[in-house]
Amino acid sequence: MNSEVKGYQVDSCFGTEGCPNRVNNSGNMINRIEDVFRNEDILSFLKERVNGELKLHHEFRVTVSGCPNACSQPQIKDIGIIGACAPRVVDEECTPCNSCVDICKEKAVTLDDNLSKPVIDLALCLKCGKCIEACPTGTIAKGKAGFRVLLGGKLGRHPKLARELPGIYGENEVIEIVKACIKFYKEKSMSGERFAEIFCDSDFKNFSRRFAHSILIMQQDLL
């Protein structure tokens, strides 16, 4: 077992191979995440901290899913990454044909009879991009595209679902989040505990504030 452990696992769904539901291409990002873990030498860190033989369950786990169907199970990994594209309503005239309403499994899209426009409930929307593809008039267009990021999931004796950071992140921002998680892990994991075991509510709030602020700064720089 010890010879099979490399200190981390970076997995993905089969979306990079042409899945019709894929929202974004994450191939290069996966390679970059692998590079981060190699540079951080997580394996040596675990060997120093774990008392006894290293096992696969000690590894830091990251997975990337190309769409909200989440075939690679990002909800139960230390870091889960999901392709996302936010829809936005533009000034193009709506027919209205109900295609966007019919395609949305979350019922996040409704038609406003008074405005003759679709209305998107962002609290329900999973940013899958299906309503954008379905709209024949272009009234629903692509908004911000990137990735949703979930932190702190795991299985085991005490399973825990990962929680989602607010916002949609670009590839470079995702890499910075991964680096921040590894830094946090090295500071807090004393005996090889999983990231999810030491990542508490206050830590999640700190990460949420930190990276939501980073998004705001980036947007202001583009103005």
C-alpha positions as CSV (number, residue, x, y, z in Angstrom):
1,M,0.0,0.0,0.0
2,N,2.7,2.5,1.0
3,S,4.3,2.2,-2.5
4,E,1.1,3.3,-4.1
5,V,0.6,6.4,-2.0
6,K,1.8,9.7,-3.7
7,G,0.3,12.1,-1.1
8,Y,-2.5,13.4,-3.3
9,Q,-5.1,12.4,-5.8
10,V,-6.3,14.7,-8.7
11,D,-9.2,13.2,-10.6
12,S,-11.6,14.3,-13.2
13,C,-14.8,13.2,-14.9
14,F,-14.8,12.1,-18.5
15,G,-15.9,15.6,-19.6
16,T,-12.5,16.3,-21.1
17,E,-13.2,13.4,-23.6
18,G,-16.2,15.1,-25.2
19,C,-19.1,14.9,-22.7
20,P,-22.1,16.8,-24.1
21,N,-22.8,18.4,-20.7
22,R,-19.3,19.9,-20.3
23,V,-19.4,23.6,-19.5
24,N,-15.7,24.3,-19.6
25,N,-12.5,22.6,-20.7
26,S,-10.5,21.9,-17.6
27,G,-7.6,19.8,-19.0
28,N,-4.8,22.3,-18.5
29,M,-6.0,23.2,-15.0
30,I,-5.8,19.6,-13.9
31,N,-2.1,19.5,-15.0
32,R,-1.5,22.8,-13.2
33,I,-3.0,21.4,-10.0
34,E,-0.8,18.3,-10.3
35,D,2.2,20.6,-10.6
36,V,1.2,22.5,-7.4
37,F,1.0,19.3,-5.4
38,R,4.4,18.1,-6.8
39,N,6.0,21.4,-5.9
40,E,4.6,21.3,-2.4
41,D,5.9,17.8,-1.9
42,I,2.8,16.6,0.0
43,L,4.2,13.1,0.2
44,S,7.2,14.2,2.3
45,F,4.9,16.3,4.5
46,L,2.6,13.3,5.2
47,K,5.6,11.0,5.9
48,E,6.7,13.5,8.6
49,R,3.3,13.9,10.2
50,V,1.6,10.5,10.0
51,N,2.5,8.0,12.7
52,G,2.8,4.7,11.0
53,E,2.4,3.5,7.4
54,L,1.0,5.9,4.9
55,K,-2.3,4.7,3.3
56,L,-4.5,6.0,0.5
57,H,-7.0,7.5,2.9
58,H,-4.3,10.0,4.0
59,E,-4.0,11.5,0.5
60,F,-5.2,15.1,-0.2
61,R,-8.0,14.7,-2.8
62,V,-9.1,17.0,-5.5
63,T,-11.5,16.3,-8.3
64,V,-12.8,18.3,-11.3
65,S,-16.2,17.9,-12.8
66,G,-17.0,19.4,-16.2
67,C,-20.6,20.2,-15.3
68,P,-23.1,20.2,-12.3
69,N,-23.9,16.5,-12.9
70,A,-20.7,16.0,-10.9
71,C,-19.8,12.5,-12.0
72,S,-16.4,12.7,-10.3
73,Q,-18.1,13.4,-6.9
74,P,-16.7,16.8,-6.0
75,Q,-19.1,17.1,-3.1
76,I,-17.1,14.5,-1.1
77,K,-13.5,15.6,-1.9
78,D,-11.2,17.9,0.0
79,I,-11.4,20.3,-3.0
80,G,-14.2,19.9,-5.6
81,I,-14.2,21.9,-8.8
82,I,-17.2,22.2,-11.1
83,G,-17.4,23.8,-14.5
84,A,-19.8,26.7,-14.6
85,C,-21.2,29.4,-16.9
86,A,-23.6,32.0,-15.5
87,P,-26.5,32.9,-17.8
88,R,-27.5,36.6,-18.3
89,V,-30.5,38.2,-19.9
90,V,-29.7,40.7,-22.6
91,D,-31.8,43.0,-24.8
92,E,-32.4,40.6,-27.6
93,E,-36.2,40.2,-28.1
94,C,-37.7,37.1,-26.6
95,T,-40.3,35.1,-28.6
96,P,-41.2,33.7,-25.9
97,C,-40.9,30.0,-26.8
98,N,-40.4,28.5,-23.3
99,S,-37.3,26.6,-24.4
100,C,-35.3,27.9,-21.5
101,V,-38.0,27.1,-19.0
102,D,-38.4,23.5,-20.4
103,I,-34.7,22.8,-20.3
104,C,-34.0,23.9,-16.8
105,K,-34.1,21.0,-14.4
106,E,-33.8,23.3,-11.4
107,K,-36.8,25.4,-12.4
108,A,-34.6,28.5,-12.1
109,V,-36.0,30.1,-15.3
110,T,-39.4,31.6,-15.6
111,L,-41.0,34.0,-18.2
112,D,-42.2,37.4,-17.1
113,D,-45.4,38.1,-19.1
114,N,-45.2,41.8,-18.4
115,L,-41.6,42.2,-19.5
116,S,-41.7,39.5,-22.2
117,K,-38.4,38.4,-20.9
118,P,-37.0,35.3,-19.1
119,V,-36.2,35.7,-15.4
120,I,-33.4,33.7,-13.8
121,D,-33.4,32.8,-10.1
122,L,-29.7,32.8,-9.4
123,A,-30.3,31.1,-6.0
124,L,-31.6,28.0,-7.9
125,C,-29.3,28.2,-10.9
126,L,-26.4,25.7,-11.1
127,K,-24.7,27.5,-14.0
128,C,-24.9,24.5,-16.3
129,G,-25.4,26.7,-19.4
130,K,-28.3,24.6,-20.8
131,C,-30.7,27.6,-21.0
132,I,-28.0,29.5,-23.0
133,E,-27.8,26.7,-25.5
134,A,-31.6,26.3,-25.7
135,C,-32.4,30.0,-26.3
136,P,-33.0,30.4,-30.1
137,T,-33.1,34.3,-29.9
138,G,-29.9,34.8,-27.8
139,T,-32.0,36.6,-25.2
140,I,-30.1,34.4,-22.6
141,A,-26.4,34.9,-23.2
142,K,-23.2,33.7,-21.6
143,G,-22.2,35.5,-18.4
144,K,-19.1,34.8,-16.4
145,A,-17.7,31.4,-17.1
146,G,-15.2,29.5,-15.0
147,F,-15.5,27.1,-12.1
148,R,-17.4,26.6,-8.8
149,V,-15.2,25.6,-5.9
150,L,-16.3,23.4,-3.0
151,L,-14.1,22.8,0.1
152,G,-14.0,20.3,2.8
153,G,-15.8,17.1,1.7
154,K,-15.0,13.5,2.7
155,L,-16.4,10.1,3.3
156,G,-15.2,7.7,6.0
157,R,-16.6,7.1,9.5
158,H,-17.9,10.7,9.7
159,P,-18.8,11.8,6.2
160,K,-19.0,15.5,5.4
161,L,-20.3,17.3,2.3
162,A,-18.1,20.1,0.9
163,R,-19.3,23.6,1.0
164,E,-19.3,26.0,-2.0
165,L,-17.3,29.2,-2.0
166,P,-19.4,32.1,-3.3
167,G,-18.7,33.1,-6.9
168,I,-17.4,31.7,-10.2
169,Y,-13.6,31.5,-10.4
170,G,-11.2,31.6,-13.3
171,E,-8.5,29.0,-13.8
172,N,-5.8,31.2,-12.1
173,E,-8.0,31.9,-9.2
174,V,-8.7,28.2,-8.7
175,I,-5.0,27.5,-8.6
176,E,-4.6,30.2,-5.9
177,I,-7.4,28.6,-3.9
178,V,-5.6,25.2,-4.2
179,K,-2.4,26.8,-3.0
180,A,-4.1,28.4,-0.1
181,C,-5.8,25.1,0.9
182,I,-2.4,23.3,0.9
183,K,-0.8,26.1,2.9
184,F,-3.7,25.8,5.5
185,Y,-3.4,22.0,5.5
186,K,0.4,22.1,6.2
187,E,-0.2,24.6,9.1
188,K,-3.1,22.7,10.7
189,S,-2.7,19.0,10.0
190,M,-0.5,17.7,12.9
191,S,-1.0,14.0,12.4
192,G,-2.0,13.6,8.8
193,E,-5.7,14.4,9.4
194,R,-7.7,15.0,6.2
195,F,-8.2,18.6,5.1
196,A,-12.0,18.2,5.7
197,E,-11.4,17.1,9.3
198,I,-9.6,20.3,10.2
199,F,-11.4,22.8,8.0
200,C,-14.1,24.2,10.3
201,D,-16.9,26.8,9.9
202,S,-14.7,29.8,10.7
203,D,-12.1,28.7,8.2
204,F,-14.7,28.4,5.5
205,K,-15.9,31.9,6.3
206,N,-12.4,33.3,6.1
207,F,-11.8,31.6,2.7
208,S,-15.2,32.9,1.5
209,R,-14.3,36.5,2.4
210,R,-10.8,36.3,1.1
211,F,-11.6,34.9,-2.3
212,A,-14.9,36.9,-2.8
213,H,-12.7,40.0,-2.2
214,S,-10.2,38.7,-4.7
215,I,-12.9,38.4,-7.3
216,L,-14.1,42.0,-6.6
217,I,-10.5,43.4,-6.9
218,M,-10.1,41.6,-10.2
219,Q,-13.4,43.0,-11.6
220,Q,-12.4,46.5,-10.5
221,D,-9.1,46.2,-12.3
222,L,-11.0,45.4,-15.5
223,L,-13.1,48.5,-15.4
